[in-house]
Amino acid sequence: MKISRRVAPLVILLSAGGLGACASRQQAPAEPSAQAAVTPATVVQSTEGGFSVSLPGPVSEERRTQVTEVGEVTLHTFIAVRPEADTAYYVSYTDFPAAAVQQADPRDVVSRASLGALEALGATGVSSRPLTLEGFPGWEVEGVSGPRRLRGRFFLVGHRLYQQLLLHPEGRIPQDADGFFASFKLDPQMAAMLTGARRS
């Protein structure tokens, strides 16, 4: 599988409207603080996506078709925006052709996906590290794009790429940031189906 910047199609949604829309809703510069206030969380459970996650409500869902080097894929995205804090939370999943994914190193897929997210948002990476989710390969990245900070996690489960992204003003980390990332859980039955009961 030839993994390129297109492996993370969520970033197209972000660069096309997500980040810009989030920024345009901010009426005045917020007072600087170490942490922003918390909005009550909504637990999103996606049967089709095979995951659950906590997001500040309300949550919208979008689907978008994207052409990649391995064919046409559908990006399923769950979005929560807090315009008063100029902050946005994204969770997505994309299924790639199984045959193409089998030819790639899973760590390479997730690390390149993180680089694609940084580049699409014009962000400079400040940290990057491998991690796992319930035994599956993942990657975490942080970056800065102008006055905003990006934090993202990318996981490959079989042929499905999961992505979590948080965008917020530099110096104003949401109090629920760590909780948002930690809340992401896989449905064991879906994980087994995606991997044929085999884990990476």
CORMORA-V995525 format. One line per field, one symbol per residue. ss: DSSP state (2 for helix, 1 for strand, 0 for the rest). phi: phi as a letter, one per 40 degrees, with the letter a starting at -180 (. if undefined). burial: + if it has 24 or more other ideal C-beta (glycine too) atoms within 12 Angstrom, else -. Layout:
ss = ???
phi = ???
burial = ???
This chain:
ss = 00002220022222222222222200000000001100001111110000111111000111111111001111111111112220111111111002222200022222222222222200011111111110011111111110011111111110011111111110001100222222001102222222200000
phi = .ccbcccbcdccccccaccccccccccadcccacaccbcdcbccbbcccgabacbcccbbbbbacbcbcbhcbbcbbbbbbbccbfbbbbbaaacbddcccccbcdcccccccccccccccgcccbaaacabbfgccaabbbabbgcbbbbbbbbbbgbbbbbbbbbacdgbccccdcccccccbccdccccccbggbbc
burial = +-+-+++++++++++--++--++--+---+-----+--+-++-+-+--++++++++--+----+-+-+-+--++++++++++--++++++++++++----+--+-++++++++++++++++-+-+--+-++-+--++++++++-+--+++++++++++++++++++++++-+++-++--++-+++++--++--++----+
